[in-house]
Amino acid sequence: MSATTNAAAVAEVAQNLFGVRPEDVLAALESAGAALDWTGALFDAIGMLYERDGEFDALRIKHLSEAGSFVAKHAATSAQESHALWGLALDAARVRKSG
């Protein structure tokens, strides 16, 4: 079996089992990684503002924390939905071992 045929077979299995292409799984992981990077950058900025303790920094800290909360909640919801859907697909295919 050639590498191209093997890759096509893997893609077909993923599509049949999960209902998504392997690229979609990678895109979901990439999105989660980006959300964590943004959240980390927001925490870094909040820490720097806290240390600086400037006149308007309290409001900036509040806005950054709201942005971080939004990013984290959106990423968590997306990841939880993917986990639930892909888990149901594994259960339907009787692939996942029960705990």
C-alpha positions in Angstrom: 0.0 0.0 0.0 1.5 3.4 -1.0 1.7 6.3 1.4 -1.0 8.2 -0.6 -3.3 5.2 -0.4 -2.6 4.8 3.3 -3.2 8.5 4.0 -6.5 8.3 2.1 -7.5 5.2 4.1 -6.7 7.0 7.4 -8.7 10.1 6.2 -11.7 7.8 5.3 -11.6 6.1 8.7 -11.5 9.4 10.5 -14.4 10.7 8.4 -16.5 7.6 9.0 -15.7 7.3 12.7 -15.7 11.0 13.8 -17.6 12.6 11.0 -14.7 15.0 10.5 -11.5 15.1 8.4 -8.2 14.7 10.2 -7.5 18.3 9.2 -10.5 19.4 11.2 -9.1 17.6 14.3 -5.8 19.4 13.8 -7.6 22.7 13.3 -9.5 22.2 16.6 -6.2 21.6 18.4 -4.5 24.5 16.8 -7.4 26.8 17.9 -7.1 25.5 21.5 -3.4 26.2 21.4 -3.9 29.7 20.1 -6.5 30.4 22.8 -4.1 29.3 25.4 -1.3 31.5 23.9 -3.7 34.5 24.0 -4.8 33.8 27.6 -1.1 33.5 28.6 -0.4 36.9 27.0 -3.3 38.5 28.8 -2.2 37.2 32.1 1.3 38.5 31.4 -0.1 41.9 30.6 -2.3 41.9 33.7 0.8 41.1 35.8 2.8 43.9 34.3 0.0 46.4 34.8 -0.4 45.3 38.4 3.3 45.7 39.1 3.3 49.2 37.4 0.3 50.4 39.5 -0.4 53.4 37.3 -3.4 55.7 37.6 -5.5 54.1 34.9 -4.1 50.6 35.3 -7.0 49.3 37.3 -9.4 49.8 34.4 -6.9 48.3 32.0 -6.6 45.3 34.3 -10.4 44.9 34.4 -10.6 45.0 30.6 -7.8 42.5 30.1 -9.3 40.2 32.6 -12.7 40.4 30.8 -11.0 39.6 27.5 -9.1 36.7 29.0 -12.4 35.3 30.5 -14.1 35.6 27.1 -11.2 33.8 25.3 -11.0 31.1 27.9 -14.8 30.4 27.9 -15.0 30.3 24.1 -12.0 27.9 23.9 -13.4 25.7 26.7 -16.9 25.5 25.1 -15.4 24.6 21.7 -13.1 21.9 23.2 -15.9 20.5 25.4 -18.2 20.3 22.3 -15.6 18.5 20.2 -14.8 16.1 23.1 -18.4 15.3 23.5 -19.1 14.8 19.8 -16.0 12.7 19.2 -16.6 10.7 22.3 -20.1 9.8 21.1 -18.7 8.8 17.8 -16.2 6.5 19.5 -19.0 5.0 21.7 -21.2 4.5 18.6 -18.3 2.7 16.9 -17.6 0.7 20.1 -14.0 1.9 20.0 -13.7 3.7 23.4 -13.1 1.6 26.4 -15.4 2.4 29.3 -13.8 3.3 32.5 
